[in-house]
Amino acid sequence: MTYNPRIKSKQVDELFEAILKLETMEECYRFFEDICTIKEVQSIAQRLEVAKLLKANKTYNEIEEQTGASTATISRISRALNFGVDGYNLVLKKIGVIDKY
């Protein structure tokens, strides 16, 4: 499965190339704190946590209670897991949450 070509641009390519150059957790914190608001970073982290919990077959109510994510956010992430371009599954595999996708 491939990504949505609407997201692709020279600027996005350069952003992703910059992210791929980061080598340590410290570098990631420094870069993301400068490029995003704290709330944006927390929202992205929350989405990843929701994806992990969905993969663990937690209910929407359990996920909402654990993460504070809205049911709309949980639903969107569920759709991405099931019908998206496998980005969540790719990352979840790389961090050891799932064995295969």
Wavefront OBJ file of the C-alpha trace (Angstrom):
o trace
v 0.000 0.000 0.000
v 1.296 3.470 -0.787
v 0.793 6.861 0.784
v -1.665 9.469 -0.420
v 0.044 11.480 -3.191
v -1.795 14.626 -2.014
v 0.565 14.847 0.964
v 3.684 14.713 -1.220
v 5.514 17.948 -1.898
v 9.069 19.220 -1.933
v 8.550 20.807 1.489
v 7.161 17.602 2.993
v 10.031 15.610 1.458
v 12.501 18.008 3.077
v 10.721 17.777 6.443
v 10.791 13.978 6.399
v 14.425 13.950 5.297
v 15.263 16.239 8.230
v 13.418 13.933 10.645
v 15.281 10.922 9.267
v 18.576 12.680 10.055
v 17.782 12.890 13.772
v 19.854 10.347 15.683
v 18.967 10.577 19.362
v 15.967 11.100 21.590
v 17.516 14.415 22.680
v 17.701 15.587 19.055
v 14.071 14.592 18.516
v 12.921 16.491 21.585
v 14.848 19.581 20.563
v 13.619 19.556 16.965
v 9.978 18.803 17.737
v 9.829 21.343 20.547
v 10.993 24.000 18.088
v 8.836 22.931 15.122
v 5.606 22.022 16.952
v 3.681 23.320 19.892
v 3.778 21.166 23.001
v 0.093 20.365 22.414
v 0.809 19.206 18.841
v 3.535 16.835 20.015
v 1.278 15.541 22.788
v -1.565 14.999 20.277
v 0.672 12.996 17.959
v 1.923 10.919 20.906
v -1.676 10.373 22.029
v -2.623 9.095 18.559
v 0.187 6.562 18.623
v -0.920 5.402 22.081
v -4.507 5.058 20.816
v -3.258 2.945 17.884
v -1.368 0.681 20.312
v -4.461 0.240 22.465
v -6.667 -0.478 19.460
v -4.192 -3.151 18.382
v -4.475 -4.570 21.914
v -8.251 -4.840 21.319
v -9.170 -2.300 23.972
v -12.645 -0.794 23.758
v -13.256 2.812 22.803
v -14.361 3.485 26.394
v -11.163 1.987 27.814
v -9.040 3.967 25.355
v -10.918 7.199 26.047
v -10.456 6.685 29.779
v -6.741 5.814 29.492
v -5.688 8.474 26.982
v -8.266 11.242 27.134
v -8.743 10.932 23.369
v -12.210 11.671 22.022
v -14.234 8.900 20.421
v -13.942 10.827 17.136
v -10.140 10.659 17.351
v -10.245 6.985 18.293
v -12.577 6.284 15.378
v -10.306 8.135 12.934
v -7.287 6.146 14.088
v -9.267 2.912 13.846
v -10.160 3.767 10.241
v -6.513 4.517 9.481
v -5.462 1.187 11.011
v -8.027 -0.723 8.987
v -8.265 1.226 5.738
v -5.300 3.606 5.694
v -1.924 3.290 4.021
v -0.448 1.109 6.817
v 1.601 3.892 8.390
v 0.480 3.043 11.913
v 1.030 -0.672 11.325
v 4.495 0.002 9.922
v 5.513 1.992 13.001
v 3.821 -0.378 15.443
v 5.777 -3.240 13.912
v 9.050 -1.289 14.130
v 8.531 -0.498 17.824
v 7.588 -4.096 18.611
v 3.876 -3.650 19.293
v 2.861 -6.039 16.515
v 4.761 -8.857 14.839
v 3.424 -8.375 11.335
v 0.976 -6.303 9.342
l 1 2 3 4 5 6 7 8 9 10 11 12 13 14 15 16 17 18 19 20 21 22 23 24 25 26 27 28 29 30 31 32 33 34 35 36 37 38 39 40 41 42 43 44 45 46 47 48 49 50 51 52 53 54 55 56 57 58 59 60 61 62 63 64 65 66 67 68 69 70 71 72 73 74 75 76 77 78 79 80 81 82 83 84 85 86 87 88 89 90 91 92 93 94 95 96 97 98 99 100 101
